[in-house]
Amino acid sequence: MGVDFTFIYWYYHTFVGVPPFGFDGIDIKSFAMAALRKRTLPEVSRTELKRILEIPDYGFSHDPLEDAEMQAALFFGLLHKVG
């Protein structure tokens, strides 16, 4: 998510010095749209991506660790799908 990237970037810049990932970020929906050749955001909703990638739907608790785990599952699922 863009907001998450902005905060993490600020945190690394302020307290560590140099962000380890450079100055660019991409959100999972933009990556999914490109990887799966989808044209609209509803085609890459979290629910739709879980269905396409066959990832179990455990709901969304807004717990930061669970959110990070789901983002990782979506990311690696997309990498696996597109080869």
A tleap script that builds the chain and sets N, CA, C and O, in Angstrom:
source leaprc.protein.ff14SB
mol = sequence {
  NMET GLY VAL ASP PHE THR PHE ILE TYR TRP
  TYR TYR HIE THR PHE VAL GLY VAL PRO PRO
  PHE GLY PHE ASP GLY ILE ASP ILE LYS SER
  PHE ALA MET ALA ALA LEU ARG LYS ARG THR
  LEU PRO GLU VAL SER ARG THR GLU LEU LYS
  ARG ILE LEU GLU ILE PRO ASP TYR GLY PHE
  SER HIE ASP PRO LEU GLU ASP ALA GLU MET
  GLN ALA ALA LEU PHE PHE GLY LEU LEU HIE
  LYS VAL CGLY
}
set mol.1.N position { 0.841 -1.166 0.000 }
set mol.1.CA position { 0.000 0.000 0.000 }
set mol.1.C position { 0.892 1.238 0.000 }
set mol.1.O position { 1.927 1.261 0.667 }
set mol.2.N position { 0.497 2.251 -0.738 }
set mol.2.CA position { 1.293 3.462 -0.851 }
set mol.2.C position { 1.553 4.154 0.476 }
set mol.2.O position { 2.648 4.666 0.709 }
set mol.3.N position { 0.544 4.172 1.351 }
set mol.3.CA position { 0.706 4.821 2.654 }
set mol.3.C position { 1.740 4.075 3.487 }
set mol.3.O position { 2.582 4.690 4.142 }
set mol.4.N position { 1.674 2.751 3.458 }
set mol.4.CA position { 2.655 1.955 4.199 }
set mol.4.C position { 4.064 2.238 3.702 }
set mol.4.O position { 4.987 2.412 4.497 }
set mol.5.N position { 4.227 2.282 2.382 }
set mol.5.CA position { 5.539 2.547 1.808 }
set mol.5.C position { 6.068 3.907 2.264 }
set mol.5.O position { 7.240 4.035 2.619 }
set mol.6.N position { 5.206 4.913 2.253 }
set mol.6.CA position { 5.622 6.254 2.654 }
set mol.6.C position { 6.107 6.265 4.099 }
set mol.6.O position { 7.137 6.867 4.402 }
set mol.7.N position { 5.372 5.603 4.993 }
set mol.7.CA position { 5.775 5.569 6.396 }
set mol.7.C position { 7.087 4.809 6.572 }
set mol.7.O position { 7.993 5.287 7.255 }
set mol.8.N position { 7.194 3.636 5.964 }
set mol.8.CA position { 8.414 2.830 6.093 }
set mol.8.C position { 9.606 3.586 5.521 }
set mol.8.O position { 10.691 3.570 6.101 }
set mol.9.N position { 9.408 4.245 4.387 }
set mol.9.CA position { 10.487 5.028 3.786 }
set mol.9.C position { 10.926 6.134 4.743 }
set mol.9.O position { 12.120 6.315 4.983 }
set mol.10.N position { 9.954 6.876 5.293 }
set mol.10.CA position { 10.277 7.956 6.244 }
set mol.10.C position { 11.029 7.388 7.451 }
set mol.10.O position { 12.029 7.957 7.888 }
set mol.11.N position { 10.543 6.263 7.985 }
set mol.11.CA position { 11.166 5.670 9.157 }
set mol.11.C position { 12.623 5.317 8.878 }
set mol.11.O position { 13.504 5.691 9.652 }
set mol.12.N position { 12.892 4.601 7.785 }
set mol.12.CA position { 14.271 4.238 7.445 }
set mol.12.C position { 15.125 5.477 7.212 }
set mol.12.O position { 16.263 5.550 7.676 }
set mol.13.N position { 14.579 6.446 6.496 }
set mol.13.CA position { 15.343 7.663 6.206 }
set mol.13.C position { 15.680 8.419 7.495 }
set mol.13.O position { 16.789 8.930 7.651 }
set mol.14.N position { 14.717 8.483 8.411 }
set mol.14.CA position { 14.906 9.227 9.654 }
set mol.14.C position { 15.804 8.509 10.653 }
set mol.14.O position { 16.677 9.135 11.253 }
set mol.15.N position { 15.608 7.217 10.842 }
set mol.15.CA position { 16.291 6.510 11.919 }
set mol.15.C position { 17.431 5.598 11.480 }
set mol.15.O position { 18.293 5.263 12.293 }
set mol.16.N position { 17.453 5.194 10.225 }
set mol.16.CA position { 18.500 4.286 9.760 }
set mol.16.C position { 19.465 5.001 8.812 }
set mol.16.O position { 20.662 4.716 8.805 }
set mol.17.N position { 18.947 5.913 8.030 }
set mol.17.CA position { 19.787 6.662 7.114 }
set mol.17.C position { 19.431 6.443 5.659 }
set mol.17.O position { 19.144 7.400 4.940 }
set mol.18.N position { 19.445 5.206 5.220 }
set mol.18.CA position { 19.157 4.906 3.825 }
set mol.18.C position { 18.154 3.760 3.750 }
set mol.18.O position { 18.388 2.698 4.326 }
set mol.19.N position { 17.041 3.960 3.049 }
set mol.19.CA position { 16.088 2.859 2.899 }
set mol.19.C position { 16.719 1.709 2.104 }
set mol.19.O position { 17.377 1.958 1.094 }
set mol.20.N position { 16.536 0.471 2.534 }
set mol.20.CA position { 17.161 -0.668 1.860 }
set mol.20.C position { 16.544 -1.006 0.511 }
set mol.20.O position { 17.116 -1.791 -0.245 }
set mol.21.N position { 15.388 -0.429 0.192 }
set mol.21.CA position { 14.683 -0.773 -1.037 }
set mol.21.C position { 14.679 0.358 -2.052 }
set mol.21.O position { 13.919 0.305 -3.019 }
set mol.22.N position { 15.498 1.369 -1.862 }
set mol.22.CA position { 15.557 2.470 -2.819 }
set mol.22.C position { 14.447 3.473 -2.613 }
set mol.22.O position { 13.970 3.675 -1.496 }
set mol.23.N position { 14.042 4.097 -3.697 }
set mol.23.CA position { 13.093 5.198 -3.610 }
set mol.23.C position { 11.767 4.904 -4.300 }
set mol.23.O position { 10.924 5.794 -4.419 }
set mol.24.N position { 11.572 3.689 -4.750 }
set mol.24.CA position { 10.366 3.341 -5.488 }
set mol.24.C position { 9.540 2.325 -4.722 }
set mol.24.O position { 10.068 1.560 -3.915 }
set mol.25.N position { 8.261 2.323 -4.976 }
set mol.25.CA position { 7.374 1.339 -4.387 }
set mol.25.C position { 6.231 1.060 -5.342 }
set mol.25.O position { 5.857 1.910 -6.151 }
set mol.26.N position { 5.685 -0.132 -5.241 }
set mol.26.CA position { 4.526 -0.487 -6.050 }
set mol.26.C position { 3.564 -1.253 -5.160 }
set mol.26.O position { 3.976 -2.093 -4.360 }
set mol.27.N position { 2.302 -0.962 -5.301 }
set mol.27.CA position { 1.327 -1.663 -4.475 }
set mol.27.C position { 0.929 -2.974 -5.138 }
set mol.27.O position { 1.120 -3.156 -6.340 }
set mol.28.N position { 0.380 -3.880 -4.350 }
set mol.28.CA position { 0.070 -5.221 -4.816 }
set mol.28.C position { -0.986 -5.203 -5.919 }
set mol.28.O position { -0.944 -6.036 -6.825 }
set mol.29.N position { -1.935 -4.262 -5.854 }
set mol.29.CA position { -2.979 -4.211 -6.887 }
set mol.29.C position { -2.407 -3.801 -8.236 }
set mol.29.O position { -2.797 -4.357 -9.263 }
set mol.30.N position { -1.503 -2.852 -8.254 }
set mol.30.CA position { -0.872 -2.460 -9.520 }
set mol.30.C position { -0.065 -3.612 -10.102 }
set mol.30.O position { -0.103 -3.865 -11.306 }
set mol.31.N position { 0.670 -4.310 -9.231 }
set mol.31.CA position { 1.443 -5.469 -9.681 }
set mol.31.C position { 0.520 -6.553 -10.226 }
set mol.31.O position { 0.796 -7.148 -11.268 }
set mol.32.N position { -0.588 -6.808 -9.510 }
set mol.32.CA position { -1.537 -7.833 -9.939 }
set mol.32.C position { -2.177 -7.467 -11.274 }
set mol.32.O position { -2.342 -8.331 -12.136 }
set mol.33.N position { -2.537 -6.209 -11.456 }
set mol.33.CA position { -3.137 -5.789 -12.718 }
set mol.33.C position { -2.181 -6.050 -13.880 }
set mol.33.O position { -2.602 -6.524 -14.935 }
set mol.34.N position { -0.923 -5.749 -13.694 }
set mol.34.CA position { 0.061 -5.970 -14.759 }
set mol.34.C position { 0.334 -7.463 -14.955 }
set mol.34.O position { 0.354 -7.952 -16.085 }
set mol.35.N position { 0.541 -8.174 -13.864 }
set mol.35.CA position { 0.896 -9.595 -13.956 }
set mol.35.C position { -0.227 -10.438 -14.545 }
set mol.35.O position { 0.026 -11.383 -15.292 }
set mol.36.N position { -1.469 -10.094 -14.207 }
set mol.36.CA position { -2.613 -10.892 -14.652 }
set mol.36.C position { -3.333 -10.271 -15.842 }
set mol.36.O position { -4.335 -10.804 -16.319 }
set mol.37.N position { -2.821 -9.152 -16.314 }
set mol.37.CA position { -3.413 -8.444 -17.463 }
set mol.37.C position { -4.883 -8.094 -17.227 }
set mol.37.O position { -5.742 -8.350 -18.071 }
set mol.38.N position { -5.150 -7.509 -16.068 }
set mol.38.CA position { -6.499 -7.071 -15.715 }
set mol.38.C position { -6.580 -5.569 -15.916 }
set mol.38.O position { -5.574 -4.867 -15.816 }
set mol.39.N position { -7.772 -5.079 -16.199 }
set mol.39.CA position { -7.923 -3.661 -16.521 }
set mol.39.C position { -8.605 -2.831 -15.438 }
set mol.39.O position { -8.517 -1.603 -15.466 }
set mol.40.N position { -9.273 -3.460 -14.499 }
set mol.40.CA position { -9.991 -2.693 -13.478 }
set mol.40.C position { -9.623 -3.179 -12.078 }
set mol.40.O position { -9.221 -4.327 -11.889 }
set mol.41.N position { -9.766 -2.290 -11.109 }
set mol.41.CA position { -9.440 -2.643 -9.722 }
set mol.41.C position { -10.322 -3.758 -9.160 }
set mol.41.O position { -9.810 -4.600 -8.422 }
set mol.42.N position { -11.639 -3.809 -9.476 }
set mol.42.CA position { -12.427 -4.933 -8.946 }
set mol.42.C position { -11.897 -6.299 -9.396 }
set mol.42.O position { -12.099 -7.293 -8.698 }
set mol.43.N position { -11.234 -6.362 -10.533 }
set mol.43.CA position { -10.681 -7.631 -11.004 }
set mol.43.C position { -9.494 -8.090 -10.159 }
set mol.43.O position { -9.106 -9.256 -10.229 }
set mol.44.N position { -8.920 -7.205 -9.374 }
set mol.44.CA position { -7.777 -7.550 -8.529 }
set mol.44.C position { -8.038 -7.190 -7.072 }
set mol.44.O position { -7.111 -6.860 -6.333 }
set mol.45.N position { -9.301 -7.256 -6.663 }
set mol.45.CA position { -9.601 -7.038 -5.246 }
set mol.45.C position { -8.920 -8.140 -4.452 }
set mol.45.O position { -8.549 -9.172 -5.012 }
set mol.46.N position { -8.756 -7.934 -3.185 }
set mol.46.CA position { -8.117 -8.943 -2.336 }
set mol.46.C position { -8.871 -10.268 -2.413 }
set mol.46.O position { -8.256 -11.331 -2.486 }
set mol.47.N position { -10.199 -10.205 -2.396 }
set mol.47.CA position { -11.006 -11.422 -2.483 }
set mol.47.C position { -10.809 -12.118 -3.822 }
set mol.47.O position { -10.659 -13.339 -3.872 }
set mol.48.N position { -10.810 -11.354 -4.899 }
set mol.48.CA position { -10.636 -11.934 -6.235 }
set mol.48.C position { -9.236 -12.519 -6.410 }
set mol.48.O position { -9.083 -13.581 -7.012 }
set mol.49.N position { -8.215 -11.839 -5.891 }
set mol.49.CA position { -6.854 -12.367 -5.990 }
set mol.49.C position { -6.713 -13.678 -5.224 }
set mol.49.O position { -6.057 -14.606 -5.696 }
set mol.50.N position { -7.321 -13.756 -4.051 }
set mol.50.CA position { -7.271 -15.005 -3.289 }
set mol.50.C position { -7.915 -16.131 -4.085 }
set mol.50.O position { -7.414 -17.256 -4.094 }
set mol.51.N position { -9.023 -15.830 -4.751 }
set mol.51.CA position { -9.698 -16.841 -5.557 }
set mol.51.C position { -8.817 -17.273 -6.729 }
set mol.51.O position { -8.628 -18.468 -6.955 }
set mol.52.N position { -8.279 -16.308 -7.471 }
set mol.52.CA position { -7.436 -16.597 -8.637 }
set mol.52.C position { -6.197 -17.385 -8.239 }
set mol.52.O position { -5.803 -18.330 -8.923 }
set mol.53.N position { -5.586 -16.989 -7.125 }
set mol.53.CA position { -4.322 -17.607 -6.701 }
set mol.53.C position { -4.527 -18.817 -5.787 }
set mol.53.O position { -3.563 -19.436 -5.337 }
set mol.54.N position { -5.790 -19.145 -5.521 }
set mol.54.CA position { -6.142 -20.277 -4.667 }
set mol.54.C position { -5.525 -20.171 -3.275 }
set mol.54.O position { -4.958 -21.130 -2.750 }
set mol.55.N position { -5.651 -18.982 -2.698 }
set mol.55.CA position { -5.172 -18.708 -1.341 }
set mol.55.C position { -6.386 -18.757 -0.416 }
set mol.55.O position { -7.385 -18.095 -0.696 }
set mol.56.N position { -6.332 -19.520 0.677 }
set mol.56.CA position { -7.474 -19.589 1.595 }
set mol.56.C position { -7.861 -18.202 2.110 }
set mol.56.O position { -7.001 -17.367 2.388 }
set mol.57.N position { -9.156 -17.976 2.231 }
set mol.57.CA position { -9.655 -16.692 2.715 }
set mol.57.C position { -9.939 -16.793 4.204 }
set mol.57.O position { -10.931 -17.393 4.618 }
set mol.58.N position { -9.059 -16.198 5.012 }
set mol.58.CA position { -9.221 -16.207 6.458 }
set mol.58.C position { -9.844 -14.918 6.964 }
set mol.58.O position { -9.873 -14.674 8.170 }
set mol.59.N position { -10.339 -14.096 6.060 }
set mol.59.CA position { -10.884 -12.812 6.463 }
set mol.59.C position { -9.780 -11.770 6.555 }
set mol.59.O position { -8.640 -12.020 6.166 }
set mol.60.N position { -10.129 -10.608 7.071 }
set mol.60.CA position { -9.169 -9.521 7.180 }
set mol.60.C position { -9.334 -8.877 8.541 }
set mol.60.O position { -10.323 -8.186 8.786 }
set mol.61.N position { -8.377 -9.095 9.426 }
set mol.61.CA position { -8.503 -8.647 10.815 }
set mol.61.C position { -7.939 -7.251 11.068 }
set mol.61.O position { -8.195 -6.671 12.123 }
set mol.62.N position { -7.184 -6.703 10.131 }
set mol.62.CA position { -6.478 -5.429 10.286 }
set mol.62.C position { -5.324 -5.529 11.282 }
set mol.62.O position { -4.780 -4.506 11.699 }
set mol.63.N position { -4.948 -6.734 11.662 }
set mol.63.CA position { -3.765 -6.938 12.482 }
set mol.63.C position { -2.545 -6.745 11.578 }
set mol.63.O position { -2.478 -7.367 10.518 }
set mol.64.N position { -1.585 -5.910 11.960 }
set mol.64.CA position { -0.441 -5.614 11.085 }
set mol.64.C position { 0.335 -6.854 10.641 }
set mol.64.O position { 0.736 -6.948 9.481 }
set mol.65.N position { 0.548 -7.793 11.538 }
set mol.65.CA position { 1.292 -8.991 11.167 }
set mol.65.C position { 0.501 -9.847 10.177 }
set mol.65.O position { 1.054 -10.341 9.195 }
set mol.66.N position { -0.794 -10.020 10.442 }
set mol.66.CA position { -1.630 -10.792 9.525 }
set mol.66.C position { -1.732 -10.105 8.166 }
set mol.66.O position { -1.735 -10.773 7.132 }
set mol.67.N position { -1.815 -8.789 8.161 }
set mol.67.CA position { -1.860 -8.042 6.907 }
set mol.67.C position { -0.567 -8.246 6.115 }
set mol.67.O position { -0.602 -8.453 4.902 }
set mol.68.N position { 0.564 -8.187 6.803 }
set mol.68.CA position { 1.855 -8.396 6.132 }
set mol.68.C position { 1.955 -9.812 5.585 }
set mol.68.O position { 2.463 -10.017 4.482 }
set mol.69.N position { 1.474 -10.793 6.350 }
set mol.69.CA position { 1.491 -12.179 5.880 }
set mol.69.C position { 0.636 -12.341 4.621 }
set mol.69.O position { 1.031 -13.037 3.686 }
set mol.70.N position { -0.541 -11.697 4.600 }
set mol.70.CA position { -1.411 -11.803 3.435 }
set mol.70.C position { -0.785 -11.102 2.236 }
set mol.70.O position { -0.849 -11.616 1.120 }
set mol.71.N position { -0.179 -9.933 2.450 }
set mol.71.CA position { 0.495 -9.242 1.344 }
set mol.71.C position { 1.602 -10.120 0.769 }
set mol.71.O position { 1.778 -10.186 -0.448 }
set mol.72.N position { 2.340 -10.788 1.636 }
set mol.72.CA position { 3.408 -11.678 1.173 }
set mol.72.C position { 2.820 -12.856 0.403 }
set mol.72.O position { 3.357 -13.246 -0.634 }
set mol.73.N position { 1.724 -13.423 0.899 }
set mol.73.CA position { 1.087 -14.545 0.204 }
set mol.73.C position { 0.597 -14.121 -1.175 }
set mol.73.O position { 0.755 -14.862 -2.145 }
set mol.74.N position { 0.003 -12.934 -1.268 }
set mol.74.CA position { -0.450 -12.426 -2.566 }
set mol.74.C position { 0.730 -12.185 -3.500 }
set mol.74.O position { 0.682 -12.556 -4.673 }
set mol.75.N position { 1.783 -11.569 -2.986 }
set mol.75.CA position { 2.957 -11.273 -3.800 }
set mol.75.C position { 3.599 -12.550 -4.341 }
set mol.75.O position { 3.850 -12.668 -5.540 }
set mol.76.N position { 3.861 -13.504 -3.447 }
set mol.76.CA position { 4.513 -14.743 -3.900 }
set mol.76.C position { 3.574 -15.586 -4.756 }
set mol.76.O position { 4.025 -16.298 -5.654 }
set mol.77.N position { 2.268 -15.511 -4.484 }
set mol.77.CA position { 1.305 -16.186 -5.342 }
set mol.77.C position { 1.330 -15.626 -6.755 }
set mol.77.O position { 1.269 -16.374 -7.730 }
set mol.78.N position { 1.420 -14.306 -6.859 }
set mol.78.CA position { 1.514 -13.667 -8.180 }
set mol.78.C position { 2.813 -14.042 -8.877 }
set mol.78.O position { 2.814 -14.335 -10.073 }
set mol.79.N position { 3.922 -14.035 -8.137 }
set mol.79.CA position { 5.211 -14.422 -8.747 }
set mol.79.C position { 5.142 -15.849 -9.286 }
set mol.79.O position { 5.618 -16.131 -10.386 }
set mol.80.N position { 4.549 -16.738 -8.508 }
set mol.80.CA position { 4.427 -18.131 -8.926 }
set mol.80.C position { 3.524 -18.266 -10.160 }
set mol.80.O position { 3.798 -19.060 -11.060 }
set mol.81.N position { 2.453 -17.482 -10.183 }
set mol.81.CA position { 1.479 -17.540 -11.278 }
set mol.81.C position { 2.070 -17.071 -12.604 }
set mol.81.O position { 1.788 -17.643 -13.656 }
set mol.82.N position { 2.888 -16.030 -12.543 }
set mol.82.CA position { 3.422 -15.449 -13.783 }
set mol.82.C position { 4.776 -16.014 -14.155 }
set mol.82.O position { 5.336 -15.665 -15.195 }
set mol.83.N position { 5.300 -16.876 -13.319 }
set mol.83.CA position { 6.497 -17.604 -13.672 }
set mol.83.C position { 7.765 -16.955 -13.337 }
set mol.83.O position { 8.831 -17.508 -13.605 }
savepdb mol mol.pdb
quit
